[in-house]
């Protein structure tokens, strides 16, 4: 910190100049790192039909060491502590990764991960420590402590109490395994990043920097601005779409929320409610295909399936969630007689599409390549190229040199953040792998739960939520995909449903107090009480607490089954969401308000019965016809009571 204090004692003008020069230098380095990383990623995919760097990138590990050596050093400059120390850490990281890059073939040929030379051992320990420091700076103390403690576990695995007792290793063996194996730093999370995530990050940032956010917002206003609660429904559509591409809840809230929240407030929605709507929509965006943020790509790697299968499986649960939000907003607006916006506040749909049609075109290219041609690795690069070329012909948002530099810098900053988190979480994966705890912890969970899948699901939901508070969503998902998901799969649940279940519950911390980071970010724009905004978001997004249990117990909701099974499951789940929303709001869309509390309780029971899958166990047997009949009876009693009360 001495350097920082020293800079502060100089004259104001001179000190500001130095700060500006240093900031620009960092931006340039981050931009260069982004360009080099993109060149590496695109060359490995042979996008031009030939690998121009094949003479240097002969092994997959060559690529991994090069990518880490390019993107990890800028982390110390983007999250500074002391200028000289930051530069030293960055140069050390370049040196360590460069050493491993030059020796990548020897590492494989001589199996250094099981017995490395002394210099490589010390270099491995250095990379381990440098990564943890970068993780502390970029992701915070919580993830740093979790990753740091778990990464040390192999050294003390034979002396720690159960259930963490496992195979022990020396610090040298642990360091080498972390740095040189493909099970730790370069484990599944990093490999998903290197092979899939980079391209989608570039597409999402390109969409934002070419004005895609404004286009989707205007399009949503043109389509939905006039209906009751219009601005809130606009926020759900626009923030959902942009959240799908940005992959970050808080970032999406702070960008699209700047436009949607004031519009909702102007239409008469309360401050806390407006913030809650934006938080829920941005949270749902990360669960919405076709992109879903970086976690979905890690999920595809874990499941060893093409990414498009994850996107398709996530489609119906996402529709249920956003359908629930729409119904909540519609009920809220109807019960308070909130009309839509005036005509003069609504953009022309013809002009909006005319000015931004190429956004839809780039999006269509992406979906076509993902779902039809199934070229998921190259799809985002081609879609990005199409978007940027069309943007330059548009005239309205055409880039100059400054906009290009801003785009490349923003790309570099996000890539740096992601590589640090994913490589850092890889340390946890590696520690569990080398100690053999991955399997034993699964068996411990199964033993605790006994034969109760319900108990195992509740344990999983609580654990996912708690980890989602202290970790990023991706980190929480990866941890539980190793520990919890195999136990649920072994208990007989479908793997795809289980992994989506973990992802949904890890996301819930963004709208659930006392943390509710998405809601708290929205409150800064709305000028509302953060805790009240969090409560409003939790109530608005309440269907998301039910949906994971529905699709994990009913595989048809993740497209496993016949067309008839899927259609029936979706119809029942949609009816259940409609009834649950009616119970929560006291206003059943299509019927109206006026339900007493006991009648609202009946609506809740009806909703759960309608959506619940059939139960066939030794202690309880409930077939689909029985559940449907129960739902119909509860609904009939509640609606009849409401009608009689209104007549009196």
Secondary structure, 3 states (H helix, E strand, C coil): CHHHHHHHCCCHHHHHHHHHHHHHHHHHHHHHHHHHHHHHHHHHCCCCCCCCCCCCCCCHHHHHHHHHHHHCHHHHHHCCCCHHHHHHHHHHHHHHHHHHHHCHHHHHHCCHHHCCCHHHHHHHHHHHHHHHHHHHHHHCHHHHHHHHHHHHHHHHCCCCCCCCCCCCCCHHHHHHHHHHCCCCCCCHHHHHHHHHHHHHHHHHHHHHHCCHHHHHHHHHHHHHCCCCCHHHHHHHHHHHHHHHHHCCHHHHHHHHHHHHHHHHHHCCCCHHHHHHHHHHHHHHHCCCCCCCCHHHHHHHHHHCCCHHHHHHHHHHHHHHHHHHHHHHHHHHHHHCCCCCCCHHHCCCHHHHHHHHHHHHHHHHHHHHHHHHCCCHHHHHHHHHHHHHHHHHHHCCCCCCHHHHHHHHHHHHHHHHHHHHHHHHHHHHHHHHHHHCHHHHHHHHHHHHHCCCHHHHHHHHHHHHHHHHHHCCHHHHHHHHHHHCHHHHHHCCCCHHHHHHHHHHHHHHHHCCCCCCHHHHHHHHHHCCCHHHHHHHHHHHCCHHHHHHHHHHHCHHHHCCCCHHHHHHHHHHHHHHHHHHHHHHHCEECCCEECCCHHHHHHHHHHHHHHHCCCEECCCCEECHHHHHHHHHHHHHHHHHHHHHHHHC
